[in-house]
Amino acid sequence: MIDQLKQYRINSNWRHHVLQYCSKSKASARERNKTKLAPLSTSEYCMGEGNYIDALNYWIEFMKEEERFSFYVHFVSASFADAKKSLLLLIDRKKNDPSVRMPLLRDAFTCYSRPFKYSHGQLGVKYRLEDDVGTPCPKEVHDKIIRDRDQLYAHCDLSAKAPRVSKIGIKLKSAGISWNDYAVSLSSISDVFDSALTLTGVYIESQGMNDIISYFSRFEVADGLSTEEPKLLNEMYGYKSNN
C-alpha cells in the first residue's frame, strides 16, 4: 500500500529542486551571458548523474503542464466568471444604485483583462490568453476594455485622462471616466465577455484539458528516481526533508 504522506514529501522535495534549479539557472544566465555560455543545464545541476537528470526533467515538464493547465482551466475561467458577475450586478443595479456603477465597471474590466496580460509562472514560462485563443468579438470593444484598464483603472495615465483646468467657470470632465461613456455599451461589453468564454472553452477542449485525468495520463507512468527521494540532490544542495 502506498504511503501517501511519504509520497507527498518526496513530491514536495522534487518540486523544491525544480524551483531551485530554475532560480539558479535564471541567476546564472545573467552571469554566463557575459562569457556567452548557455544558462545552467539540468545536467550541470545534477552534476552529470544521468538518472537524476531524467527525473528532474520529468518534474520540470510535469510542473510546467500543471501551470499551463491551471492558467487556462482555472485562472482564466475564474477571471471571466468574476467579470461577468460584476457586469450582471451592474446591469441589475445601475438605476437604483448609481454609486456602484463605476466601481462595478472597473472591477469587471480589471477581472476581464487579467488573462490578456502576461502571467509569470514559477518556472520562467509566461502565459497570455490572446496568444493562443485569439481576440474576442467585437474586437473594438475588447480593445477599449483593455486600453481603459491599462490607462484609467490599473494605472493613471494622464495622457488618457487629458486633464484641463478652467479658470472661467466652465466645467471640463476628464476623458473615459464618466458613466455616460459606457452606459450605451453594456450589451457589447457582455458580448465580449461571452465571446472570450467561448474562445477559451474551444481552446481547452482542443487541448484535451476538459478531461484532467486524460490530460495528465502521460505522467501517471512515472517510475525510477522521479518517484523516490532525491537523496543525491539533497546532499549536494543541503536540503533535508521531514521524514
Backbone as CSV, one residue per row, in Angstrom:
resi,resn,N_x,N_y,N_z,CA_x,CA_y,CA_z,C_x,C_y,C_z
1,MET,0.841,-1.200,0.000,0.000,0.000,0.000,0.883,1.260,0.000
2,ILE,0.544,2.226,-0.837,1.345,3.439,-0.966,1.167,4.321,0.269
3,ASP,2.279,4.765,0.801,2.259,5.712,1.917,2.078,7.112,1.318
4,GLN,0.847,7.614,1.386,0.521,8.882,0.739,1.319,10.047,1.320
5,LEU,1.504,10.044,2.640,2.237,11.128,3.277,3.703,11.126,2.837
6,LYS,4.288,9.936,2.778,5.674,9.822,2.342,5.815,10.287,0.893
7,GLN,4.870,9.865,0.032,4.941,10.253,-1.372,4.763,11.761,-1.538
8,TYR,3.917,12.336,-0.706,3.723,13.792,-0.748,5.031,14.518,-0.413
9,ARG,5.741,14.006,0.587,7.017,14.609,0.969,8.052,14.462,-0.146
10,ILE,8.078,13.286,-0.785,9.004,13.059,-1.887,8.693,14.013,-3.041
11,ASN,7.402,14.122,-3.374,6.994,15.027,-4.449,7.361,16.474,-4.125
12,SER,7.133,16.870,-2.890,7.471,18.236,-2.470,8.972,18.472,-2.564
13,ASN,9.742,17.448,-2.261,11.192,17.534,-2.337,11.645,17.756,-3.774
14,TRP,11.071,17.011,-4.713,11.419,17.189,-6.116,11.005,18.576,-6.600
15,ARG,9.849,19.022,-6.165,9.391,20.356,-6.563,10.360,21.427,-6.050
16,HIS,10.872,21.215,-4.859,11.859,22.139,-4.306,13.076,22.239,-5.226
17,HIS,13.537,21.102,-5.706,14.727,21.104,-6.560,14.431,21.702,-7.936
18,VAL,13.239,21.489,-8.450,12.874,22.120,-9.721,12.926,23.637,-9.585
19,LEU,12.324,24.172,-8.539,12.299,25.617,-8.341,13.696,26.166,-8.060
20,GLN,14.486,25.382,-7.324,15.853,25.821,-7.045,16.682,25.819,-8.322
21,TYR,16.498,24.786,-9.146,17.212,24.732,-10.424,16.834,25.930,-11.298
22,CYS,15.522,26.235,-11.385,15.071,27.357,-12.207,15.643,28.667,-11.687
23,SER,15.708,28.797,-10.373,16.254,30.012,-9.776,17.742,30.148,-10.090
24,LYS,18.485,29.045,-9.933,19.916,29.064,-10.226,20.171,29.287,-11.710
25,SER,19.340,28.688,-12.550,19.508,28.833,-13.991,19.270,30.273,-14.415
26,LYS,18.257,30.905,-13.826,17.955,32.300,-14.157,19.081,33.218,-13.704
27,ALA,19.597,32.958,-12.497,20.684,33.793,-11.976,21.951,33.602,-12.790
28,SER,22.227,32.351,-13.168,23.461,32.075,-13.912,23.399,32.633,-15.325
29,ALA,22.175,32.732,-15.876,22.025,33.215,-17.241,22.589,34.622,-17.381
30,ARG,22.368,35.444,-16.365,22.867,36.816,-16.412,24.399,36.846,-16.395
31,GLU,24.986,35.992,-15.539,26.448,35.959,-15.431,27.093,35.277,-16.635
32,ARG,26.500,34.172,-17.052,27.089,33.381,-18.133,26.927,34.065,-19.486
33,ASN,25.952,34.954,-19.562,25.754,35.681,-20.806,26.975,36.542,-21.146
34,LYS,27.672,36.978,-20.102,28.861,37.814,-20.320,29.969,37.029,-21.032
35,THR,29.987,35.719,-20.775,31.012,34.876,-21.406,30.419,34.020,-22.524
36,LYS,29.169,34.329,-22.895,28.459,33.654,-23.979,28.275,32.165,-23.721
37,LEU,28.098,31.809,-22.464,27.791,30.426,-22.109,26.277,30.279,-21.957
38,ALA,25.773,29.091,-22.223,24.340,28.843,-22.080,23.973,28.843,-20.597
39,PRO,22.700,29.102,-20.268,22.273,29.045,-18.858,22.534,27.666,-18.260
40,LEU,22.501,27.586,-16.964,22.733,26.331,-16.249,21.810,25.238,-16.786
41,SER,22.369,24.093,-17.105,21.575,22.973,-17.617,21.210,22.032,-16.480
42,THR,20.225,21.157,-16.728,19.849,20.170,-15.714,21.002,19.210,-15.468
43,SER,21.813,18.965,-16.498,22.971,18.092,-16.324,23.962,18.702,-15.338
44,GLU,24.188,20.010,-15.460,25.103,20.684,-14.542,24.529,20.697,-13.133
45,TYR,23.218,20.945,-13.018,22.594,20.968,-11.688,22.725,19.605,-11.024
46,CYS,22.570,18.537,-11.809,22.633,17.176,-11.270,24.048,16.600,-11.315
47,MET,25.028,17.415,-11.614,26.425,17.006,-11.660,26.653,15.815,-12.591
48,GLY,25.911,15.781,-13.699,26.096,14.752,-14.709,25.494,13.403,-14.390
49,GLU,24.778,13.279,-13.283,24.159,11.997,-12.915,22.919,11.759,-13.778
50,GLY,23.042,10.855,-14.756,22.011,10.634,-15.763,20.619,10.371,-15.230
51,ASN,20.495,9.474,-14.251,19.176,9.131,-13.725,18.517,10.329,-13.048
52,TYR,19.308,11.122,-12.363,18.763,12.299,-11.707,18.387,13.373,-12.739
53,ILE,19.143,13.444,-13.824,18.814,14.386,-14.895,17.442,14.045,-15.470
54,ASP,17.225,12.767,-15.762,15.938,12.328,-16.312,14.795,12.621,-15.339
55,ALA,15.040,12.347,-14.057,13.996,12.572,-13.055,13.682,14.054,-12.909
56,LEU,14.720,14.889,-12.894,14.497,16.331,-12.763,13.758,16.868,-13.985
57,ASN,14.138,16.404,-15.177,13.447,16.835,-16.397,11.976,16.417,-16.385
58,TYR,11.706,15.226,-15.835,10.320,14.767,-15.705,9.519,15.748,-14.855
59,TRP,10.062,16.129,-13.710,9.348,17.017,-12.812,9.214,18.425,-13.377
60,ILE,10.200,18.868,-14.131,10.107,20.182,-14.776,8.965,20.186,-15.787
61,GLU,8.905,19.147,-16.615,7.846,19.064,-17.617,6.472,18.966,-16.953
62,PHE,6.384,18.149,-15.901,5.115,17.974,-15.200,4.630,19.282,-14.581
63,MET,5.531,19.998,-13.926,5.154,21.236,-13.257,4.787,22.333,-14.261
64,LYS,5.428,22.332,-15.422,5.055,23.291,-16.458,3.651,23.014,-16.973
65,GLU,3.331,21.734,-17.127,1.982,21.387,-17.573,0.947,21.704,-16.496
66,GLU,1.313,21.540,-15.238,0.427,21.943,-14.140,0.087,23.417,-14.238
67,GLU,1.107,24.241,-14.458,0.899,25.681,-14.564,0.023,26.012,-15.766
68,ARG,0.343,25.415,-16.893,-0.409,25.701,-18.118,-1.867,25.302,-17.960
69,PHE,-2.099,24.129,-17.410,-3.461,23.646,-17.184,-4.201,24.576,-16.220
70,SER,-3.543,24.935,-15.130,-4.170,25.790,-14.129,-4.497,27.171,-14.695
71,PHE,-3.608,27.692,-15.557,-3.846,29.008,-16.148,-5.124,29.002,-16.977
72,TYR,-5.242,28.056,-17.896,-6.390,28.061,-18.808,-7.678,27.572,-18.148
73,VAL,-7.587,26.507,-17.388,-8.807,25.891,-16.854,-9.318,26.598,-15.603
74,HIS,-8.413,27.097,-14.774,-8.844,27.690,-13.508,-8.731,29.212,-13.509
75,PHE,-7.562,29.752,-13.748,-7.359,31.189,-13.635,-8.196,31.967,-14.651
76,VAL,-8.136,31.571,-15.915,-8.882,32.276,-16.956,-10.378,32.194,-16.705
77,SER,-10.862,30.997,-16.432,-12.297,30.807,-16.200,-12.778,31.620,-15.005
78,ALA,-11.980,31.633,-13.933,-12.367,32.383,-12.737,-12.373,33.888,-13.008
79,SER,-11.418,34.370,-13.787,-11.351,35.797,-14.108,-12.572,36.230,-14.902
80,PHE,-12.945,35.446,-15.913,-14.108,35.798,-16.728,-15.409,35.665,-15.927
81,ALA,-15.465,34.665,-15.051,-16.660,34.497,-14.212,-16.828,35.688,-13.274
82,ASP,-15.721,36.160,-12.690,-15.774,37.335,-11.813,-16.202,38.576,-12.596
83,ALA,-15.661,38.723,-13.798,-16.018,39.873,-14.633,-17.507,39.861,-14.975
84,LYS,-18.014,38.688,-15.310,-19.430,38.556,-15.674,-20.336,38.848,-14.484
85,LYS,-19.951,38.386,-13.311,-20.754,38.647,-12.110,-20.859,40.140,-11.836
86,SER,-19.728,40.839,-11.948,-19.730,42.276,-11.703,-20.586,43.001,-12.731
87,LEU,-20.500,42.564,-13.979,-21.289,43.219,-15.032,-22.783,42.983,-14.825
88,LEU,-23.166,41.761,-14.492,-24.579,41.465,-14.259,-25.110,42.233,-13.053
89,LEU,-24.292,42.349,-12.022,-24.689,43.119,-10.843,-24.843,44.595,-11.206
90,LEU,-23.961,45.073,-12.046,-24.033,46.456,-12.514,-25.328,46.697,-13.286
91,ILE,-25.644,45.806,-14.211,-26.860,45.950,-15.011,-28.102,45.928,-14.123
92,ASP,-28.062,45.095,-13.103,-29.209,44.962,-12.194,-29.415,46.209,-11.329
93,ARG,-28.322,46.887,-10.968,-28.419,47.991,-10.007,-28.106,49.364,-10.591
94,LYS,-27.931,49.450,-11.884,-27.477,50.713,-12.478,-28.449,51.872,-12.262
95,LYS,-29.755,51.570,-12.163,-30.739,52.634,-11.977,-30.970,52.954,-10.509
96,ASN,-31.091,51.901,-9.695,-31.443,52.103,-8.288,-30.258,52.480,-7.403
97,ASP,-29.047,52.174,-7.843,-27.871,52.455,-7.009,-26.730,52.997,-7.872
98,PRO,-26.838,54.250,-8.324,-25.832,54.831,-9.222,-24.419,54.841,-8.654
99,SER,-24.286,54.839,-7.329,-22.960,54.946,-6.715,-22.084,53.722,-6.977
100,VAL,-22.695,52.580,-7.321,-21.899,51.359,-7.530,-21.579,51.127,-8.997
101,ARG,-22.087,51.972,-9.878,-21.924,51.718,-11.309,-20.453,51.694,-11.734
102,MET,-19.717,52.746,-11.465,-18.324,52.797,-11.900,-17.424,51.812,-11.150
103,PRO,-17.599,51.639,-9.820,-16.787,50.618,-9.137,-16.992,49.219,-9.710
104,LEU,-18.245,48.862,-10.025,-18.505,47.541,-10.595,-17.945,47.433,-12.009
105,LEU,-18.022,48.514,-12.762,-17.474,48.502,-14.113,-15.960,48.351,-14.072
106,ARG,-15.318,49.076,-13.163,-13.864,48.952,-13.026,-13.474,47.529,-12.651
107,ASP,-14.237,46.926,-11.751,-13.939,45.549,-11.348,-14.116,44.594,-12.518
108,ALA,-15.187,44.782,-13.295,-15.437,43.914,-14.448,-14.306,44.031,-15.468
109,PHE,-13.873,45.255,-15.744,-12.799,45.472,-16.713,-11.479,44.880,-16.218
110,THR,-11.202,45.064,-14.931,-9.943,44.571,-14.372,-9.899,43.044,-14.381
111,CYS,-10.997,42.413,-13.947,-11.045,40.942,-13.931,-10.958,40.373,-15.342
112,TYR,-11.687,40.988,-16.269,-11.682,40.504,-17.650,-10.287,40.600,-18.271
113,SER,-9.562,41.649,-17.948,-8.271,41.911,-18.590,-7.147,41.012,-18.094
114,ARG,-7.291,40.439,-16.899,-6.192,39.665,-16.303,-5.570,38.640,-17.253
115,PRO,-6.375,37.749,-17.865,-5.760,36.702,-18.700,-5.088,37.230,-19.959
116,PHE,-5.369,38.494,-20.328,-4.767,39.058,-21.531,-3.462,39.781,-21.222
117,LYS,-3.066,39.759,-19.954,-1.769,40.275,-19.537,-0.876,39.088,-19.187
118,TYR,0.408,39.226,-19.390,1.298,38.093,-19.158,1.314,37.681,-17.693
119,SER,1.105,36.391,-17.485,1.190,35.793,-16.157,2.522,35.052,-16.066
120,HIS,3.343,35.422,-15.101,4.675,34.840,-14.969,4.627,33.601,-14.078
121,GLY,4.953,32.451,-14.649,4.947,31.217,-13.884,6.192,31.068,-13.034
122,GLN,6.160,30.099,-12.132,7.293,29.862,-11.237,8.522,29.363,-11.983
123,LEU,8.291,28.718,-13.135,9.391,28.082,-13.865,9.899,28.944,-15.017
124,GLY,9.518,30.210,-15.032,10.020,31.115,-16.051,9.181,31.209,-17.306
125,VAL,8.089,30.439,-17.380,7.207,30.491,-18.550,6.176,31.595,-18.349
126,LYS,5.888,32.341,-19.430,4.875,33.387,-19.366,3.648,32.946,-20.161
127,TYR,2.467,33.185,-19.588,1.222,32.762,-20.208,0.360,33.983,-20.510
128,ARG,-0.275,33.968,-21.674,-1.189,35.046,-22.030,-2.257,34.478,-22.943
129,LEU,-3.501,34.701,-22.605,-4.610,34.050,-23.292,-4.651,34.352,-24.781
130,GLU,-4.491,35.618,-25.152,-4.677,36.018,-26.540,-3.664,35.373,-27.480
131,ASP,-2.521,34.948,-26.950,-1.514,34.298,-27.786,-2.042,33.013,-28.401
132,ASP,-2.991,32.369,-27.734,-3.468,31.057,-28.168,-4.913,31.033,-28.659
133,VAL,-5.803,31.802,-28.034,-7.226,31.665,-28.362,-7.722,32.715,-29.341
134,GLY,-6.963,33.774,-29.569,-7.416,34.828,-30.458,-8.082,35.969,-29.702
135,THR,-8.640,36.914,-30.436,-9.232,38.112,-29.846,-10.755,37.993,-29.809
136,PRO,-11.367,38.182,-28.644,-12.835,38.143,-28.540,-13.486,39.242,-29.378
137,CYS,-14.746,39.019,-29.745,-15.503,39.978,-30.548,-16.646,40.604,-29.728
138,PRO,-17.010,41.829,-30.073,-16.424,42.725,-31.073,-15.021,43.188,-30.668
139,LYS,-14.093,43.125,-31.598,-12.694,43.432,-31.306,-12.512,44.855,-30.788
140,GLU,-13.242,45.803,-31.359,-13.059,47.195,-30.944,-13.477,47.411,-29.489
141,VAL,-14.487,46.654,-29.042,-14.921,46.765,-27.646,-13.891,46.105,-26.735
142,HIS,-13.406,44.930,-27.148,-12.347,44.259,-26.394,-11.135,45.166,-26.247
143,ASP,-10.720,45.788,-27.345,-9.547,46.670,-27.315,-9.767,47.848,-26.370
144,LYS,-10.981,48.387,-26.360,-11.270,49.527,-25.482,-11.232,49.108,-24.013
145,ILE,-11.763,47.911,-23.715,-11.741,47.418,-22.333,-10.297,47.305,-21.841
146,ILE,-9.447,46.683,-22.664,-8.047,46.512,-22.283,-7.358,47.868,-22.161
147,ARG,-7.629,48.750,-23.102,-6.999,50.074,-23.084,-7.431,50.886,-21.860
148,ASP,-8.721,50.843,-21.548,-9.213,51.587,-20.387,-8.664,51.005,-19.095
149,ARG,-8.560,49.684,-19.046,-7.957,49.048,-17.874,-6.526,49.534,-17.687
150,ASP,-5.770,49.558,-18.780,-4.357,49.936,-18.710,-4.165,51.404,-18.349
151,GLN,-4.965,52.269,-18.944,-4.717,53.697,-18.826,-5.505,54.385,-17.715
152,LEU,-6.694,53.853,-17.418,-7.577,54.562,-16.498,-7.773,53.892,-15.149
153,TYR,-7.741,52.562,-15.120,-8.130,51.854,-13.900,-6.967,51.183,-13.188
154,ALA,-6.145,50.434,-13.914,-4.998,49.792,-13.274,-3.835,50.758,-13.126
155,HIS,-3.822,51.788,-13.966,-2.778,52.811,-13.922,-3.438,54.182,-14.017
156,CYS,-2.652,55.211,-13.927,-3.185,56.568,-14.007,-2.416,57.337,-15.075
157,ASP,-2.750,57.061,-16.338,-2.081,57.748,-17.440,-2.784,59.068,-17.715
158,LEU,-2.117,60.148,-17.413,-2.720,61.453,-17.623,-2.966,61.744,-19.097
159,SER,-2.184,61.105,-19.970,-2.414,61.300,-21.401,-3.792,60.789,-21.801
160,ALA,-4.250,59.748,-21.136,-5.576,59.205,-21.431,-6.676,60.054,-20.796
161,LYS,-6.399,60.601,-19.624,-7.398,61.410,-18.928,-7.503,62.819,-19.496
162,ALA,-6.445,63.249,-20.196,-6.438,64.575,-20.837,-6.952,65.662,-19.897
163,PRO,-6.280,65.894,-18.777,-6.780,66.868,-17.788,-6.729,68.310,-18.302
164,ARG,-7.741,69.078,-17.931,-7.787,70.503,-18.256,-8.363,71.249,-17.059
165,VAL,-7.784,72.373,-16.744,-8.245,73.184,-15.622,-8.783,74.497,-16.175
166,SER,-10.040,74.795,-15.837,-10.665,76.019,-16.334,-10.625,77.112,-15.284
167,LYS,-10.327,78.342,-15.697,-10.314,79.489,-14.792,-11.511,80.404,-15.012
168,ILE,-12.385,80.001,-15.939,-13.502,80.891,-16.247,-14.853,80.248,-15.957
169,GLY,-14.840,79.254,-15.068,-16.100,78.689,-14.606,-16.709,77.641,-15.499
170,ILE,-15.987,77.200,-16.550,-16.510,76.146,-17.412,-16.045,74.803,-16.870
171,LYS,-16.975,73.904,-16.618,-16.628,72.604,-16.050,-16.192,71.661,-17.166
172,LEU,-14.996,71.140,-17.057,-14.466,70.214,-18.049,-14.195,68.868,-17.394
173,LYS,-14.717,67.794,-17.973,-14.502,66.471,-17.394,-13.335,65.775,-18.073
174,SER,-12.693,64.880,-17.329,-11.629,64.079,-17.916,-12.229,62.999,-18.798
175,ALA,-11.481,62.525,-19.757,-11.982,61.527,-20.698,-12.053,60.144,-20.073
176,GLY,-13.061,59.357,-20.470,-13.126,57.943,-20.142,-13.511,57.576,-18.728
177,ILE,-13.964,58.524,-17.916,-14.283,58.174,-16.538,-15.725,58.504,-16.182
178,SER,-16.536,58.768,-17.179,-17.937,59.090,-16.946,-18.819,57.881,-17.246
179,TRP,-19.844,57.694,-16.431,-20.773,56.593,-16.645,-21.387,56.661,-18.040
180,ASN,-21.647,57.872,-18.524,-22.258,58.032,-19.840,-21.383,57.495,-20.963
181,ASP,-20.081,57.398,-20.705,-19.186,56.844,-21.724,-19.420,55.346,-21.937
182,TYR,-20.034,54.705,-20.971,-20.189,53.244,-21.026,-21.643,52.769,-21.035
183,ALA,-22.561,53.623,-20.623,-23.957,53.203,-20.438,-24.541,52.550,-21.693
184,VAL,-24.179,53.078,-22.868,-24.765,52.551,-24.107,-24.014,51.321,-24.620
185,SER,-22.923,50.938,-23.943,-22.083,49.838,-24.446,-22.189,48.560,-23.624
186,LEU,-23.064,48.531,-22.633,-23.126,47.374,-21.729,-23.430,46.074,-22.471
187,SER,-24.300,46.145,-23.452,-24.647,44.940,-24.212,-23.435,44.420,-24.984
188,SER,-22.669,45.331,-25.591,-21.478,44.936,-26.348,-20.399,44.391,-25.420
189,ILE,-20.286,44.986,-24.229,-19.310,44.500,-23.248,-19.657,43.079,-22.830
190,SER,-20.952,42.835,-22.614,-21.408,41.488,-22.260,-21.095,40.504,-23.381
191,ASP,-21.281,40.937,-24.637,-20.980,40.073,-25.793,-19.493,39.701,-25.825
192,VAL,-18.640,40.663,-25.501,-17.199,40.401,-25.482,-16.864,39.363,-24.412
193,PHE,-17.446,39.508,-23.228,-17.205,38.542,-22.149,-17.629,37.144,-22.583
194,ASP,-18.815,37.046,-23.215,-19.312,35.748,-23.672,-18.410,35.170,-24.765
195,SER,-17.939,36.034,-25.658,-17.039,35.586,-26.730,-15.738,35.041,-26.156
196,ALA,-15.207,35.719,-25.140,-13.968,35.266,-24.502,-14.157,33.899,-23.853
197,LEU,-15.292,33.705,-23.200,-15.579,32.411,-22.575,-15.683,31.313,-23.626
198,THR,-16.327,31.619,-24.745,-16.482,30.635,-25.817,-15.126,30.263,-26.416
199,LEU,-14.316,31.264,-26.728,-12.983,31.005,-27.295,-12.136,30.162,-26.344
200,THR,-12.220,30.486,-25.065,-11.442,29.729,-24.075,-11.918,28.289,-23.995
201,GLY,-13.239,28.107,-24.000,-13.795,26.762,-23.951,-13.382,25.916,-25.139
202,VAL,-13.379,26.526,-26.321,-12.968,25.817,-27.537,-11.493,25.421,-27.447
203,TYR,-10.670,26.343,-26.949,-9.244,26.051,-26.826,-8.994,24.939,-25.809
204,ILE,-9.654,25.012,-24.660,-9.489,23.991,-23.621,-9.849,22.614,-24.160
205,GLU,-10.954,22.548,-24.915,-11.371,21.266,-25.486,-10.384,20.793,-26.546
206,SER,-9.876,21.707,-27.358,-8.934,21.323,-28.419,-7.629,20.776,-27.846
207,GLN,-7.269,21.220,-26.639,-6.045,20.765,-25.990,-6.272,19.536,-25.103
208,GLY,-7.519,19.104,-24.995,-7.833,17.957,-24.151,-7.820,18.276,-22.677
209,MET,-7.888,19.567,-22.329,-7.825,19.972,-20.926,-9.159,19.806,-20.198
210,ASN,-10.216,19.497,-20.935,-11.514,19.297,-20.289,-11.586,17.959,-19.564
211,ASP,-10.592,17.105,-19.768,-10.510,15.819,-19.064,-9.162,15.763,-18.355
212,ILE,-9.140,16.113,-17.086,-7.888,16.229,-16.341,-7.136,14.906,-16.247
213,ILE,-7.866,13.824,-16.096,-7.223,12.508,-15.975,-6.514,12.142,-17.272
214,SER,-7.195,12.350,-18.394,-6.594,12.033,-19.689,-5.435,12.977,-19.994
215,TYR,-5.588,14.253,-19.641,-4.572,15.243,-19.966,-3.239,14.936,-19.282
216,PHE,-3.317,14.483,-18.039,-2.089,14.211,-17.283,-1.716,12.729,-17.268
217,SER,-2.375,11.941,-18.118,-2.153,10.484,-18.091,-0.705,10.113,-18.401
218,ARG,-0.036,10.906,-19.247,1.342,10.554,-19.612,2.299,10.689,-18.440
219,PHE,1.872,11.364,-17.385,2.723,11.498,-16.206,2.412,10.442,-15.142
220,GLU,1.398,9.615,-15.410,0.997,8.613,-14.425,1.919,7.403,-14.424
221,VAL,2.723,7.251,-15.460,3.583,6.082,-15.559,4.976,6.414,-15.055
222,ALA,5.045,7.319,-14.127,6.345,7.714,-13.570,6.972,6.543,-12.826
223,ASP,8.272,6.375,-12.995,8.977,5.324,-12.274,10.402,5.787,-12.017
224,GLY,11.200,4.903,-11.475,12.592,5.236,-11.219,12.736,6.330,-10.174
225,LEU,13.750,7.159,-10.347,14.084,8.165,-9.339,13.034,9.258,-9.180
226,SER,12.199,9.476,-10.191,11.202,10.543,-10.101,10.166,10.276,-9.019
227,THR,10.071,9.014,-8.571,9.120,8.673,-7.509,9.832,8.375,-6.189
228,GLU,11.146,8.577,-6.182,11.925,8.307,-4.975,12.555,9.585,-4.429
229,GLU,12.993,9.517,-3.212,13.631,10.671,-2.583,14.893,11.072,-3.365
230,PRO,15.033,12.353,-3.759,16.228,12.795,-4.499,17.427,12.981,-3.566
231,LYS,17.905,11.888,-3.011,18.927,11.950,-1.960,20.211,12.634,-2.428
232,LEU,20.660,12.304,-3.633,21.903,12.895,-4.114,21.792,14.423,-4.221
233,LEU,20.666,14.898,-4.738,20.471,16.340,-4.868,20.377,16.991,-3.488
234,ASN,19.759,16.280,-2.557,19.678,16.803,-1.188,21.082,16.963,-0.586
235,GLU,21.926,15.975,-0.853,23.282,16.024,-0.317,24.076,17.161,-0.968
236,MET,23.894,17.350,-2.242,24.670,18.371,-2.956,24.241,19.788,-2.561
237,TYR,22.941,19.942,-2.284,22.439,21.301,-2.030,21.963,21.499,-0.586
238,GLY,22.256,20.513,0.275,21.991,20.709,1.688,20.531,20.809,2.063
239,TYR,19.671,20.148,1.305,18.228,20.187,1.606,17.839,18.937,2.366
240,LYS,17.095,19.105,3.451,16.645,17.971,4.251,15.109,17.973,4.314
241,SER,14.517,16.874,3.932,13.059,16.765,4.022,12.677,16.249,5.397
242,ASN,11.451,16.482,5.784,10.948,15.998,7.084,10.398,14.589,6.899
243,ASN,11.157,13.600,7.262,10.724,12.217,7.102,9.878,11.776,8.286
